[in-house]
Amino acid sequence: MSEYEVAFDDGNWHAATLGHFVGLLIDDAGQDPAVVFRVVHDGEPNENGEFVRTFLVDLLPNGYVLSAIGQLDCDVEKTLLALLKAGLVR
């Protein structure tokens, strides 16, 4: 590991730009083509109406997507639904 690489699976909190975080998800898209998520908490807004939103997110590897969304009985976004129907995501 170079001096610029970080092990994000170390159990610690990591701060990054939203773009960097999304890039991590996109870089892993071949392994994990889908996510399930939910909002678990909205913090108290400050005087400007800004607040912290806490999400719970699970990355789903191909082959587990159908079973995971079936167990969670969740809404499925239209693009993911089309990928599932076409058999490109399982």
N, C-alpha and C positions, 0 to 999 in steps of 0.2 A: 504494500500500500504506500503510495507517495505521500508526501507531507500535506497535500491538498485534499486527499480522500478522507471521507468520514464514514465510519461504520454506523449507519443509522439504526441498526437493529440491536444497539447496546442497551436499550431500556431507558435511556435518558431523553429528556426533551431537547429538541433542536430548533433553533430559530432560523428562518430563511425567508426570502421573498416568495410571494405566492407563485411567481413565474418559475423559480427554481424547484419548488415543490411539485408543481404540475409537470415540469420537465422530468422529474424522477418517475412520476406515474407513466408518462408517455414513453420513456426509455424502457420501461418494463412491460409495455403493452403486448408484446409478443407472448409473454408468459401469462399475463393476467389481463384478459380482454374485457373484463367487466368489474364493476364495483357495486356493492350495496352500501347505502348510507342512510343515516337519519340524523336529525338535529336532536341533541339530547339536552341542550340548555342554551338559553339566551340570557346573557348577563344583563345587569341593570344599565340602562342607557345613561350616558353622562349628559351634561348640559347642552351638548351639540347633537344629541340623539344617537351618538356612536355607542356601540356595544360589542362585546366579544360573543361570538357564536361558537358553540362546541358541537362538533360532529363526531359521530362514530362511523368509521369507514372500514370495510373489509374488502380486500382485493380478492377477486375470484379467478383462480386458474382455469384455463379451458378444460372442460371435462367435468367441472364441478358447478358450473354456472346454473344449469337447470335445476339441479337438486337443491342448491342454496336458495334460489329464489322461490322454489316450491315450499321449502321448510319455513321461510320467512313470510310467505303469503304477501309479497310486496308488489307494488306497481312496477311495471316494466316500461321503460322509455322506448319510443317507437323505433329508433335505429337498432337498439339491442334486440328488440322483438323481431325485426326483419332479419338480423344476423342469426338468431336462434332458428327461425323458420327455414332459413336457407341452409342450415346445418354448418355454418361457418364457425359458430360458437356453440358449444355443447354444455 
